[in-house]
Structures are given as structure tokens and as C-alpha cells.
Amino acid sequence: MDQNPRPPGKRGVPIMDRLGELCAAGQESATYLWQVPTDEEARRKLASLLVEIKGEAAKQGRREMGRLAGELETALAVSASPQQVETLQDGFERLTRLWAAAKSGLF
């Protein structure tokens, strides 16, 4: 009998914690910015998420995630462009992968 409490299709997916939730929300907001790159409310939300990610990463000792969040804050500060939004999307994807690797014990 399988002692894993996760449903069959969810094996290997880490249980979501606050840092994972922040990364997922950031990824969603960055994807939205691709459609509306000048949306100031979405940009403020991303800035707030990055501050929270840096704080939560520091609590968990995830220095690489904090460094990457800082780089994304710098990218967010420049004027809106397709390249900037792509950088944000890629950065949040990297944050999510780092979070998942840490939760799975790989990092």
C-alpha cells in the first residue's frame, strides 16, 4: 500500500508553502504583464511580491532566491518593454524551479 498522501498525478510536486505561493503569484503576474506591459497596478503587485519573496527566502536561508529577486526588482524598475517582461517571466520561472528543488531536497 502506498503511504504517499498525494494523489496519483501529483507525485514529485512539493507541498506549497508561503514562498511557493509567492513564486506562483509572481509567475502569474509576469505572464499577465506580457499582455499589458504598462499596467502599473500589476507592476506594483510584482514589486510587492519580490519584497516578500526576498524576506521569505531569507527566513528559509535561500540566498540564491533572494539574490534573484533583487535582480528582478532591478529589471522591474526599467521602462516596460517586451524584453523586460520576458526577463521577469524567466526570472519567476527560475525562482519557482529553485523553490521546487529546495522543497524536494535537491537544493
C-alpha positions in Angstrom: 0.0 0.0 0.0 1.3 3.4 -1.0 1.9 5.6 2.1 2.3 8.8 0.0 -0.7 11.1 0.8 -0.5 12.9 -2.5 -3.0 12.0 -5.3 -1.5 9.7 -8.1 -0.9 12.6 -10.6 0.8 14.8 -8.0 3.9 12.7 -7.2 7.1 14.8 -7.0 5.2 18.1 -6.7 6.3 19.8 -3.5 3.7 20.9 -0.9 3.0 24.6 -1.4 4.4 26.9 1.3 4.4 30.7 1.5 7.4 31.0 -0.6 5.9 28.7 -3.3 2.7 30.7 -3.2 4.6 34.0 -3.7 6.6 32.5 -6.7 3.4 31.2 -8.3 1.6 34.6 -7.8 4.7 36.3 -9.3 4.7 34.0 -12.3 1.0 34.7 -12.9 1.5 38.4 -12.7 4.5 38.4 -15.0 2.5 36.4 -17.5 -0.3 39.0 -17.3 2.3 41.8 -17.9 3.1 40.1 -21.2 -0.4 41.1 -22.4 -0.4 44.6 -20.7 3.2 45.6 -20.0 2.3 49.1 -18.8 -0.3 48.1 -16.2 1.0 50.0 -13.2 -1.1 48.1 -10.7 0.3 44.7 -11.9 3.8 46.2 -11.7 3.3 47.4 -8.1 2.0 43.9 -7.2 5.1 42.3 -8.7 7.3 44.8 -6.7 5.5 43.9 -3.5 5.8 40.1 -4.3 9.5 40.5 -4.9 10.0 42.2 -1.5 8.0 39.4 0.2 10.0 36.7 -1.7 13.3 38.2 -0.6 12.1 38.2 3.0 10.7 34.7 2.9 13.8 33.4 1.1 16.0 35.0 3.8 13.9 33.3 6.5 14.5 29.9 4.8 18.2 30.6 4.1 17.6 30.6 0.3 20.3 33.2 -0.6 20.1 32.4 -4.3 16.4 33.1 -4.4 16.9 36.4 -2.6 19.6 37.4 -5.0 17.5 36.6 -8.0 14.5 38.5 -6.5 16.8 41.5 -6.2 17.8 41.2 -9.8 14.1 41.1 -10.8 13.4 44.2 -8.8 16.1 46.0 -10.9 14.5 44.6 -14.1 11.1 45.8 -12.9 12.4 49.3 -12.4 13.2 49.9 -16.1 10.7 51.0 -18.6 8.1 48.5 -19.8 9.2 46.6 -22.9 8.7 43.1 -24.3 12.4 42.3 -23.2 11.7 43.5 -19.7 8.6 41.3 -19.4 10.4 38.3 -20.8 13.2 38.8 -18.2 10.5 38.9 -15.4 8.8 35.8 -16.7 12.1 33.9 -17.0 13.1 35.1 -13.5 9.9 34.0 -11.9 10.2 30.6 -13.7 13.8 30.3 -12.2 12.5 31.3 -8.7 9.8 28.6 -9.0 12.3 26.0 -10.1 14.7 26.9 -7.2 11.8 26.7 -4.7 10.7 23.3 -6.0 14.3 22.0 -6.0 14.7 23.2 -2.4 11.4 21.6 -1.3 12.2 18.3 -2.9 15.6 18.2 -1.2 17.7 18.6 -4.4 19.0 22.0 -3.4 
